[in-house]
Amino acid sequence: GSAIARALASQGARLALSGSNGDKLRAFRDQLNDEYAHDAGAHVEITCDLSNSTSVEELIPATIDTLGKVDILVNNAGITRDNLAMRMKDDEWDQVIRINLEAARPMMKARHGRIISITSVVGATGNPGQMNYSAAKAGLTGMSKSLAQELATRGITVNCVAPGFIRTAMTDALDDKQKAAIEARIPAGRMGEGDEIGAAVAYLASDEAAYVTRQTLH
């Protein structure tokens, strides 16, 4: 999430950062404002708990009230269950759909927008012990493909980025034997970096990607 935010901020986007931990969110907001000053105004934080329907309903209107508009929506939400698994609760899945639709309405009026969801390669490959997680990510990909077709004539693109193993605090906790086993299955022989995910999102959010929609970049 932070790598995606930095990638978008470096390209000139003014961000409304969303998350459930207000203290961490505000600290990162301050850091981002120090790193990427923005002519149009400071980056802001809007605390949102995806398990709270009222909080979800207020997210997009609050963002528009603060920033004036919404051009780009990045869905990057999940809950950690173990070292490598994030699983979305049923009500959180419903909230992600609602956030997509809430954001799409002002984009449709503006006839421009970018919706980008962070899914996972396991949505395409499956993974033992992650049946629910794989199903949720596959569902998000299918939803994005349908939404892309509905919104294309309004100048809105809808795409997914599906990371594999990315070096994060979660994967850093693995021991050397576990890391070696994972890296042996990866063509590049290493885990990906957050900045590489950020760069993919920044491209899909750009004007140059206006003709790219209904795609999942693995």
ZISUL-V399126 format. One record per residue. N is the residue number from 1. RES is the residue in one small letter. OMEGA is omega in whole degrees, 0 to 359 (none if undefined). D_FIRST is the distance of its C-alpha to the first C-alpha in Angstrom with 2 decimals. Layout:
# ZISUL-V399126
n = (N	N)
res = (RES	RES)
omega = (OMEGA	OMEGA)
d_first = (D_FIRST	D_FIRST)
This chain:
# ZISUL-V399126
n = (1	2	3	4	5	6	7	8	9	10	11	12	13	14	15	16	17	18	19	20	21	22	23	24	25	26	27	28	29	30	31	32	33	34	35	36	37	38	39	40	41	42	43	44	45	46	47	48	49	50	51	52	53	54	55	56	57	58	59	60	61	62	63	64	65	66	67	68	69	70	71	72	73	74	75	76	77	78	79	80	81	82	83	84	85	86	87	88	89	90	91	92	93	94	95	96	97	98	99	100	101	102	103	104	105	106	107	108	109	110	111	112	113	114	115	116	117	118	119	120	121	122	123	124	125	126	127	128	129	130	131	132	133	134	135	136	137	138	139	140	141	142	143	144	145	146	147	148	149	150	151	152	153	154	155	156	157	158	159	160	161	162	163	164	165	166	167	168	169	170	171	172	173	174	175	176	177	178	179	180	181	182	183	184	185	186	187	188	189	190	191	192	193	194	195	196	197	198	199	200	201	202	203	204	205	206	207	208	209	210	211	212	213	214	215	216	217	218)
res = (g	s	a	i	a	r	a	l	a	s	q	g	a	r	l	a	l	s	g	s	n	g	d	k	l	r	a	f	r	d	q	l	n	d	e	y	a	h	d	a	g	a	h	v	e	i	t	c	d	l	s	n	s	t	s	v	e	e	l	i	p	a	t	i	d	t	l	g	k	v	d	i	l	v	n	n	a	g	i	t	r	d	n	l	a	m	r	m	k	d	d	e	w	d	q	v	i	r	i	n	l	e	a	a	r	p	m	m	k	a	r	h	g	r	i	i	s	i	t	s	v	v	g	a	t	g	n	p	g	q	m	n	y	s	a	a	k	a	g	l	t	g	m	s	k	s	l	a	q	e	l	a	t	r	g	i	t	v	n	c	v	a	p	g	f	i	r	t	a	m	t	d	a	l	d	d	k	q	k	a	a	i	e	a	r	i	p	a	g	r	m	g	e	g	d	e	i	g	a	a	v	a	y	l	a	s	d	e	a	a	y	v	t	r	q	t	l	h)
omega = (181	179	177	180	180	180	180	179	181	178	175	179	171	193	163	183	183	176	184	181	186	182	179	181	180	178	179	176	180	179	180	178	177	184	186	175	186	182	185	181	185	170	184	175	176	182	181	176	184	178	181	186	179	179	179	181	183	189	183	176	179	178	179	178	184	185	180	180	174	178	188	172	174	177	182	186	176	179	181	177	175	187	188	187	169	185	183	177	181	183	177	176	177	182	178	178	182	179	177	184	178	181	183	183	178	177	179	178	180	183	177	176	177	175	184	180	175	181	179	176	181	173	178	186	191	179	180	179	182	183	181	180	179	180	180	181	176	178	178	177	179	177	181	179	178	180	179	181	180	188	187	183	177	178	181	176	179	183	177	168	185	180	167	178	181	181	180	176	179	182	176	181	179	177	186	180	178	179	180	180	179	184	179	181	185	182	181	178	180	173	177	179	178	180	179	174	179	180	178	179	180	178	183	178	188	174	182	181	185	182	180	177	181	182	171	180	182	none)
d_first = (0.00	3.79	5.44	5.17	6.22	8.70	9.93	10.78	12.24	14.25	15.78	16.98	14.80	15.09	12.12	12.35	9.36	9.81	9.83	12.91	13.25	14.84	15.67	12.33	10.99	14.11	13.96	10.67	12.25	15.33	13.87	12.34	15.77	17.55	15.90	15.99	18.88	19.34	22.83	22.11	20.97	18.33	14.74	14.88	13.32	14.50	14.47	14.56	15.62	15.45	18.62	20.48	21.91	22.97	19.56	18.24	21.31	20.76	17.16	18.12	21.47	20.03	17.63	20.69	22.85	20.66	19.70	22.66	21.02	18.03	17.79	14.38	12.55	9.27	9.52	6.69	8.80	10.82	13.03	13.87	17.58	18.35	17.19	16.19	16.25	14.09	16.41	16.32	19.36	21.77	21.30	17.50	18.18	20.63	18.27	15.78	18.94	20.08	16.99	17.46	21.11	20.78	18.68	21.07	24.12	23.63	22.42	25.67	27.70	26.20	26.63	23.35	19.75	16.78	15.09	12.48	11.55	9.55	12.55	14.02	17.13	18.85	19.18	21.61	23.12	23.18	23.02	25.60	24.69	21.73	23.86	22.13	18.60	19.98	21.80	18.91	16.86	20.14	20.82	17.62	18.62	22.16	21.29	19.37	22.45	24.77	22.90	22.81	26.59	27.16	25.26	26.14	29.30	27.48	25.45	22.20	20.36	18.35	16.62	14.40	12.47	13.49	12.21	14.86	14.71	11.90	12.59	10.61	12.37	13.50	15.16	16.49	18.48	20.44	23.89	25.23	27.14	24.20	22.13	25.24	25.78	22.32	22.57	26.09	24.84	22.50	24.45	22.80	23.60	20.25	16.70	14.14	11.81	8.11	9.84	11.77	9.18	8.16	11.95	12.61	10.62	12.35	15.58	15.47	14.88	17.79	21.46	22.39	20.72	22.92	24.95	22.21	21.63	21.74	20.21	17.92	16.81	16.91)
